[in-house]
Amino acid sequence: MADPTETPPALLELTTYLLSKVGKDARHRLAELLAAEGLRLYHHAALAALADFGPHTQRDLAVRLGLDPSDLAKAADRLAAAGWLDRTRDPADRRRLTLTLTPAGAARLAELTALAGGVQDEVLAPLAPAERATLHGLLLRLHG
């Protein structure tokens, strides 16, 4: 009898299947670590976007991250309550909120990035440094 956990060889021939499986595993590992911190992947993403691109309106950040605006509003509530971002109202349009990363948010982002780096090291452990660099470059090209 065949091993019931063995992946069908036909699937192992599909690069897209392998990308999906490895990506799903990496995402799951990181999501578990973030959940232990009371956070989700989009909290990390929001802090990273604010660090990399500067202040955003709440709506623009939702668009950048591909999140529903109501989900981003909940995330912003959590991040603001923790002191990791500031929200200010636009005097010209009181409905518009601008989100800005705080110094505490930048410090927290550094911690979360270190957690993500640990997951990355675990997932990519079978690869030599040069292979990791090659894979990263190829994935950047595919991401385009």
QUITA-V224276 format. One line per field, one symbol per residue. psi: psi as a letter, one per 40 degrees, with the letter a starting at -180 (. if undefined). burial: 1 if it has 24 or more other ideal C-beta (glycine too) atoms within 12 Angstrom, else 0. A space follows every 10 residues. Layout:
psi: ???
burial: ???
This chain:
psi: hiheehhhdd deehdddddd dddddddddd ddddddefii dddddddddd ddeaiiiddd ddddefihdd dddddddddd deeeiihiih ddgedhhhhh hidddddddd dddddddddd dddedeiidd dddddddddd ddd.
burial: 0000000000 0000000000 0000011011 0011000011 1111111111 1000111100 1100101000 0110110111 0101111000 0000001111 1100100110 0100110011 0001000000 0000000000 0000
